[in-house]
Amino acid sequence: MKFKFKFKFNDFLLHLTTLTVILISIGLWVTVMTSDQRFSRISNESSSQSSASLSTHYRNVQSFYAPGQTYVFQNGVRYQVHDAKRNLPLKFVQYLEKVKLGTIEKMSTTASDYEKLLADQNYIMFAYPDQINFTVLLGKKQINSSLQFNRVFVPVKSKTRYLYFGNDSGSRVYRLKIKSGSFQQLAKYVKSAQDKQEVSFLHLKKLYVPFYSKAVKVKEYSYLISYQSSSYYASRLLGSSYRKTVAKNGHTVYTAGYSKRLQVPKEGKSSDHQYLYQSYLTSQQRPVTQRMLESAAYVKQLGLAEQDLRFFESSGKTVSYINYIEGYPIFANDTLAQTKVTIGTESVSVAFSSINLQIPIPYDGHVKTLPKTATLLKEMNSIGIKESEIEKIAIGYHIQADKKRSDLITLVPTYFIKVGGSWNSLAGWKKAKAENTDLLMGGSSFSSSSYSSSSSSSSESSSEDSSSASSSVSQAPASGQEAYSSSRSQPAAESSSSSSSSSSAVSASSASSEEGEK
């Protein structure tokens, strides 16, 4: 009997051990399959690039409207931050869905109050590259939800129960009370981010852009790339029944009936991999909110193997989206967003690039140093583009093809500047000047491609024309939220702040015109 008992006990231990191993294996499998890591890690060195990828299960419409940049104060200094392990802008959207918010309250419209909010150390700032509205971000309509903003201020401390929203155009400030939930974990993620650049802000026309008083060091990355076949996009956009023809311009065209058409890029080494989908229909003119949400639905329908595709600009009937890698946007051909959706009354057109950053190459430590913003402004002025003509400035990635392998690219950081409605790199504007001296002589009379942005963002609530001299907003002491809640009755005295460099002084005066709300 003793022998039998020992035999059964050993047998029980064997089964228990086997079951434990199976459960651990299942747990690990579930973790891997539900992880945000879209790309397989080639080595431990490439793990820092994990935030470039997103899981497809979270690609709802709101996630396309994640912010572009994240800012936080540390020891009184403002930094632009990026977390290589977590996608902070997407985390913000995810946490926003979990909290319960109150109604939208209109606050200040004075430039001095707005600059105080920009410099408030009690808030983390998430900035959008262009204006969106509350309906798009929150996914529901309510009173004042059509009002636009391009910055969100998230409280660092849990006792602060308000989210603030700012619109650079018109210096407008709104707020929503946090009824339940918290952003404390998000605040911890932002504060622990290791990749950071010291930054202030420069006021250009209707927008504050990052102003770097020192040279900026940005990492270069390399990727193996691939392209989906034209039949893949044809089946997604046109269905299973379509015809293939060749147009007079040499482009292959797929059609489905008389209402849908897909023009594919020419094949060969010179291919730009740019597709154009058109759907002809009759419809009433759409308001801004519907146009933005509908454009995101079209982007989702494309089935792009994107990593981190986000809203980039809205101009008239056109909404564009751009791919972000390690916190910075990638410009296709140095001038184009990855996807551009134009929704008119009779047709919808979707222009998009089919490039797929498939596998990241382990980071080799290569860094490119970009000049400080004041130097950039001097270089632009030297080719005939004045600071007053510049609409936007952004650091982004230029796609550099490998000389030996067609499926290998390097993402090289550089400055991109928007002038006269068109984006181009610093090198691109210099080349345009060299090729056509008269191109830049007419001020803002620039040529633009069919994909380039055509104007600054339109306002759904009002047509705003604020004339402001460019100004650089420097670091300022923290100010309490009471300054914003009482600003309508007691506007704070306006104060000007300046930021300068050793090579070039940046104007610090800021004049804002008073504008009415709709």
C-alpha positions in Angstrom: 0.0 0.0 0.0 2.8 2.4 0.8 4.3 1.8 -2.6 1.0 2.5 -4.4 0.5 5.8 -2.5 4.0 7.0 -3.4 3.3 6.1 -7.1 0.0 8.0 -7.2 1.5 11.0 -5.5 4.4 11.2 -8.0 1.9 10.8 -10.8 -0.2 13.7 -9.4 2.9 15.9 -9.2 3.7 15.1 -12.9 0.2 16.0 -14.0 0.3 19.2 -11.9 3.6 20.3 -13.4 2.4 19.6 -16.9 -0.8 21.6 -16.4 1.2 24.5 -14.9 3.5 24.6 -18.0 0.5 24.5 -20.3 -1.2 27.4 -18.5 2.0 29.5 -18.5 2.4 28.8 -22.3 -1.2 29.9 -22.9 -0.7 33.0 -20.8 2.5 34.0 -22.7 0.7 33.3 -26.1 -2.2 35.6 -25.1 0.2 38.3 -24.0 2.1 38.2 -27.3 -1.0 38.1 -29.5 -2.6 41.1 -27.7 0.5 43.1 -27.4 0.9 46.5 -29.2 4.1 45.2 -30.8 3.3 44.9 -34.5 6.8 44.2 -35.6 8.9 41.3 -34.4 12.1 42.3 -32.6 15.2 41.5 -34.6 17.3 41.9 -31.5 17.1 43.5 -28.0 18.6 46.7 -29.6 15.4 47.2 -31.7 13.1 47.1 -28.7 13.3 50.9 -28.2 11.4 51.3 -31.5 8.3 49.4 -30.2 6.2 52.6 -29.9 6.2 52.9 -33.7 3.7 50.1 -33.9 0.1 49.8 -32.9 -2.2 46.9 -32.6 -4.9 46.8 -35.3 -7.7 46.1 -32.7 -7.5 49.7 -31.5 -7.8 51.4 -34.8 -11.1 53.1 -34.2 -11.8 56.5 -35.6 -10.8 58.4 -32.4 -7.3 56.8 -32.4 -6.6 58.5 -35.8 -7.0 61.7 -33.9 -4.3 61.1 -31.3 -2.2 64.2 -30.7 1.1 64.8 -32.5 3.5 65.9 -29.7 3.8 65.8 -25.9 5.2 68.5 -23.6 6.0 68.5 -19.9 7.8 70.7 -17.4 10.7 69.2 -15.4 12.5 71.4 -12.8 11.0 74.5 -14.4 12.1 73.6 -17.9 9.7 72.6 -20.7 10.6 69.5 -22.7 9.1 67.8 -25.8 9.1 64.2 -24.8 8.7 60.8 -26.4 8.5 57.4 -24.7 10.1 54.6 -26.7 8.1 51.9 -24.8 4.7 53.6 -24.8 2.9 55.6 -27.4 2.0 58.6 -25.2 -0.5 60.3 -27.7 -2.4 57.1 -28.1 -2.3 56.5 -24.3 -3.9 59.9 -23.9 -6.8 58.9 -26.2 -7.2 55.6 -24.4 -7.3 57.3 -20.9 -9.7 59.9 -22.3 -12.2 57.2 -23.1 -12.1 55.9 -19.5 -12.9 59.2 -17.7 -16.3 60.9 -17.3 -16.2 64.5 -18.3 -18.6 67.4 -17.7 -19.9 70.0 -20.2 -17.7 72.3 -22.4 -17.1 75.7 -20.8 -15.8 78.7 -22.7 -13.0 80.5 -20.8 -10.5 83.1 -21.9 -9.9 84.7 -25.3 -6.9 86.9 -24.3 -3.4 86.4 -25.5 -1.9 86.9 -22.1 -4.1 84.3 -20.4 -3.3 81.9 -23.3 0.4 82.3 -22.9 0.1 81.7 -19.1 -1.7 78.4 -19.8 1.1 77.4 -22.3 3.6 78.1 -19.5 1.7 76.4 -16.6 3.9 73.8 -15.0 0.9 72.0 -13.5 -0.2 70.6 -16.8 1.1 68.2 -19.4 0.4 69.5 -22.9 -0.7 67.3 -25.9 -0.5 69.3 -29.1 -2.2 68.6 -32.5 -0.6 69.7 -35.8 -3.9 71.4 -36.7 -7.4 72.2 -35.2 -9.9 69.5 -34.4 -13.2 69.7 -32.4 -14.7 68.1 -29.4 -17.1 65.9 -31.3 -14.2 64.3 -33.2 -12.1 63.6 -30.1 -14.8 62.6 -27.7 -17.0 60.7 -30.2 -20.2 62.4 -29.2 -22.1 65.6 -29.7 -23.0 68.1 -27.0 -23.4 71.8 -26.5 -20.3 73.6 -27.9 -18.8 70.4 -29.2 -18.2 72.0 -32.6 -15.6 74.4 -31.1 -12.1 73.8 -32.3 -8.8 73.4 -30.4 -5.3 72.1 -31.1 -3.9 71.7 -27.5 -5.1 69.7 -24.5 -3.8 70.4 -21.0 -3.9 67.4 -18.7 -3.4 68.0 -14.9 -0.3 66.6 -13.3 -1.9 66.4 -9.9 -5.0 64.4 -9.1 -6.6 67.2 -7.1 -6.9 69.3 -10.2 -10.2 68.2 -11.7 -10.3 70.1 -15.0 -9.0 69.4 -18.5 -8.2 72.6 -20.5 -8.3 72.9 -24.3 -6.6 75.7 -26.2 -6.9 77.0 -29.7 -3.9 78.9 -30.9 -6.0 80.7 -33.4 -7.8 83.4 -31.4 -6.1 82.4 -28.1 -9.3 80.6 -27.0 -9.4 78.4 -23.9 -12.1 75.9 -22.9 -12.4 73.4 -20.1 -14.2 70.2 -19.1 -14.6 69.0 -15.5 -13.2 65.5 -14.8 -16.2 64.0 -12.9 -14.7 60.6 -12.5 -11.5 58.8 -13.5 -7.9 60.1 -13.5 -4.9 60.8 -15.7 -2.4 60.0 -13.0 -0.9 56.9 -14.6 -0.6 58.8 -17.9 1.2 61.6 -16.0 3.7 59.1 -14.6 4.4 57.7 -18.1 5.0 61.2 -19.5 7.3 62.2 -16.6 9.4 59.0 -17.0 9.9 59.4 -20.7 13.7 59.4 -21.5 13.7 60.9 -25.0 13.3 64.6 -24.6 14.3 68.0 -26.1 14.3 71.3 -24.4 11.9 73.6 -26.2 9.9 76.9 -26.0 7.3 78.2 -28.6 7.4 80.5 -31.5 4.3 82.3 -32.7 3.8 82.1 -36.4 0.6 83.7 -37.8 -2.1 81.6 -36.1 0.0 78.9 -34.6 2.6 78.3 -31.9 5.4 76.0 -33.1 8.3 74.4 -31.2 11.3 76.7 -30.9 14.6 75.0 -30.2 17.2 77.4 -28.7 19.9 74.8 -29.1 20.9 72.4 -31.8 18.6 69.3 -31.9 19.8 65.7 -32.0 17.4 63.3 -33.6 17.9 59.6 -34.2 18.0 58.0 -37.6 16.2 54.7 -38.3 16.4 52.2 -41.0 13.5 49.9 -42.2 13.0 47.1 -44.6 10.0 48.2 -46.7 7.4 46.5 -48.8 4.4 47.5 -51.0 1.0 45.9 -51.2 -0.1 44.8 -54.6 -2.6 46.9 -56.6 -5.1 44.1 -56.6 -5.1 44.2 -52.8 -6.3 47.8 -52.8 -8.6 47.2 -55.7 -10.5 44.4 -53.8 -10.7 46.5 -50.7 -12.0 49.6 -52.4 -13.9 48.3 -55.4 -15.1 44.9 -54.3 -14.7 41.6 -56.0 -16.0 42.7 -59.4 -13.8 45.3 -61.2 -12.2 45.9 -64.6 -8.6 46.7 -65.4 -7.7 49.2 -68.1 -4.8 51.4 -69.1 -5.4 55.1 -69.3 -3.8 57.5 -71.9 -1.3 58.7 -69.3 0.1 55.2 -69.0 -1.4 54.5 -65.5 -3.3 51.3 -64.9 -6.9 52.0 -63.7 -9.3 49.7 -62.0 -13.0 50.5 -62.2 -16.2 49.2 -60.6 -19.3 50.4 -62.5 -19.4 54.1 -63.3 -18.9 55.4 -59.8 -15.7 54.0 -58.5 -12.2 54.3 -59.8 -8.6 53.4 -58.6 -5.6 54.7 -60.4 -2.4 52.8 -59.5 1.2 54.1 -59.8 3.4 53.1 -62.7 5.7 50.2 -62.1 9.5 50.3 -62.1 12.3 52.0 -60.1 10.8 55.5 -60.8 7.5 54.6 -59.2 6.2 57.0 -56.6 3.8 54.4 -55.2 1.0 57.0 -55.0 -2.5 55.7 -55.5 -5.7 57.7 -56.2 -9.1 56.3 -55.4 -12.2 58.2 -56.5 -15.9 57.6 -55.7 -18.4 59.6 -57.6 -21.6 60.4 -55.7 -24.2 63.1 -55.1 -24.5 64.4 -51.7 -25.0 67.6 -49.7 -22.0 69.5 -48.5 -20.7 68.0 -45.2 -19.9 70.0 -42.1 -16.4 69.9 -40.7 -17.2 67.2 -38.1 -18.7 64.8 -40.6 -16.0 65.4 -43.1 -13.2 64.6 -40.5 -14.9 61.4 -39.2 -15.8 60.2 -42.7 -12.3 60.8 -43.9 -10.9 58.6 -41.1 -13.4 55.9 -42.1 -12.0 56.0 -45.7 -8.5 55.7 -44.4 -9.4 52.7 -42.3 -11.0 51.1 -45.4 -7.7 51.3 -47.3 -6.2 48.6 -45.1 -2.8 50.3 -45.0 -0.2 48.4 -43.0 0.5 51.6 -41.2 2.4 51.8 -37.9 1.1 55.0 -36.3 -1.1 56.9 -38.8 -2.6 60.1 -37.3 -4.5 63.2 -38.3 -2.2 65.9 -39.7 -4.2 68.7 -41.3 -7.6 69.8 -42.3 -8.0 72.4 -45.1 -11.3 73.2 -46.8 -12.7 69.9 -48.1 -9.4 68.0 -47.5 -8.2 66.1 -44.5 -4.7 64.6 -44.4 -3.1 61.9 -42.3 0.6 61.2 -41.7 2.6 58.3 -40.3 4.6 58.9 -37.1 7.8 57.1 -36.2 9.4 57.6 -32.8 7.4 60.8 -32.2 8.0 62.5 -35.6 6.0 62.5 -38.9 7.2 61.0 -42.1 6.8 63.1 -45.3 6.4 61.1 -48.5 8.5 62.6 -51.2 9.3 65.4 -48.7 6.0 67.2 -49.5 3.2 64.8 -49.0 1.2 63.2 -46.1 0.7 59.5 -46.4 -3.0 59.8 -47.0 -5.2 62.7 -48.2 -8.9 62.5 -48.3 -11.0 65.2 -50.2 -14.7 65.0 -49.7 -16.8 67.2 -52.1 -20.5 67.3 -53.0 -20.1 65.1 -56.0 -17.1 62.9 -55.3 -14.6 61.6 -52.8 -11.0 61.2 -53.6 -8.3 59.4 -51.5 -4.7 59.9 -52.5 -2.3 57.6 -50.6 1.1 56.1 -50.5 1.4 52.3 -50.3 4.8 52.2 -48.6 4.9 49.8 -45.6 7.7 50.1 -43.1 7.8 46.4 -42.5 10.8 45.5 -40.3 12.9 47.9 -38.3 16.7 47.4 -38.5 18.4 47.4 -35.1 19.3 50.9 -34.2 23.0 51.6 -34.8 23.3 54.8 -32.7 23.4 57.2 -35.6 22.1 60.7 -34.8 21.6 63.7 -37.0 22.1 67.2 -35.5 19.7 69.8 -36.7 20.3 73.5 -36.3 18.5 75.6 -33.7 15.3 77.3 -34.9 16.8 80.8 -35.1 19.4 79.4 -37.6 16.6 77.8 -39.6 14.8 81.1 -39.9 18.0 82.8 -41.1 18.5 80.2 -43.8 14.9 80.6 -44.9 15.3 84.3 -45.0 18.5 83.9 -47.1 16.5 82.3 -49.9 13.8 84.9 -49.8 11.2 83.4 -47.4 10.5 85.7 -44.5 9.5 84.6 -41.1 6.1 86.4 -41.6 5.4 84.1 -44.6 6.0 80.8 -42.8 2.9 79.1 -41.7 4.3 76.0 -39.8 7.6 74.4 -38.9 8.0 70.8 -37.9 10.8 68.3 -37.5 10.0 65.2 -39.5 11.6 62.3 -41.4 12.9 62.4 -45.0 12.8 59.0 -46.7 16.3 58.2 -48.1 16.6 55.2 -50.4 19.5 52.8 -50.0 21.9 52.8 -52.9 22.3 49.0 -52.9 18.9 47.6 -51.8 15.6 48.7 -53.1 13.7 47.3 -50.1 15.8 49.3 -47.6 15.3 52.9 -46.5 16.8 55.3 -43.9 14.6 57.8 -42.1 16.7 61.0 -41.9 15.4 63.8 -39.6 15.2 67.3 -41.1 13.1 70.5 -40.8 9.9 70.7 -42.8 8.4 74.1 -43.5 4.9 75.1 -44.7 4.8 78.2 -46.9 2.1 79.4 -49.2 0.0 76.4 -48.4 2.8 73.9 -49.4 5.1 71.7 -47.3 8.7 71.1 -48.2 11.9 70.3 -46.5 14.6 72.9 -45.9 16.6 71.3 -48.7 13.5 71.3 -50.9 12.9 75.0 -50.5 16.6 75.7 -51.3 16.4 73.5 -54.4 13.2 75.3 -55.5 15.0 78.6 -55.1 18.1 77.4 -57.1 16.0 76.0 -59.9 13.7 79.0 -60.2 14.9 82.3 -58.8 11.5 84.0 -59.5 9.7 81.3 -57.6 10.3 83.0 -54.2 10.4 86.6 -55.4 6.6 87.0 -55.1 6.4 86.4 -51.4 3.8 83.7 -50.8 3.2 82.9 -54.4 4.5 79.3 -54.4 3.8 76.4 -56.7 2.1 73.5 -55.0 1.5 69.9 -56.1 -1.9 68.2 -56.2 -1.2 66.6 -52.9 0.1 69.7 -51.0 -1.9 71.5 -48.4 -3.9 74.3 -49.9 -4.6 76.6 -46.9 -4.7 76.9 -43.2 -7.4 75.1 -41.2 -10.9 76.3 -41.7 -13.0 77.1 -38.6 -16.4 75.5 -38.1 -17.5 77.9 -35.4 -16.2 81.2 -37.0 -14.0 82.7 -39.7 -11.0 83.9 -37.8 -8.5 86.5 -39.0 -6.1 87.3 -36.2 -3.0 89.4 -37.2 -0.1 88.7 -34.9 3.5 89.4 -34.9 5.6 86.4 -34.4 6.6 85.8 -30.8 8.6 83.2 -28.9 7.0 82.1 -25.6 9.7 81.4 -23.0 9.5 79.4 -19.8 7.3 81.1 -17.1 6.5 80.3 -13.5 3.6 78.0 -12.8 0.2 79.6 -12.4 -2.9 78.2 -10.8 -6.1 77.2 -12.7 -7.9 80.1 -11.0 -6.3 82.5 -13.5 -8.2 80.8 -16.3 -11.5 80.4 -14.5 -11.7 84.1 -13.7 -10.2 85.4 -16.9 -13.5 86.4 -18.5 -14.4 88.8 -15.8 -10.8 89.9 -14.9 -8.4 89.6 -17.8 -4.8 89.3 -16.7 -2.4 92.0 -17.7 -0.7 91.1 -21.0 3.0 90.3 -20.7 5.4 89.7 -23.5 8.2 87.2 -23.3 11.1 86.6 -25.6 13.4 83.9 -26.6 16.7 84.6 -28.4 19.8 82.8 -29.6 23.4 83.9 -30.1 23.1 84.0 -33.8 19.7 85.5 -34.3 17.2 87.4 -32.1 13.6 86.3 -32.3 10.8 88.9 -32.1 9.0 88.7 -28.8 6.0 91.0 -29.4 2.6 89.4 -29.7 -0.5 91.2 -30.8 -3.9 89.4 -30.9 -7.1 90.8 -32.3 -10.3 90.3 -30.3 -12.6 87.9 -32.1 -16.2 86.8 -31.5 -17.4 83.2 -30.9 -20.1 81.7 -32.9 
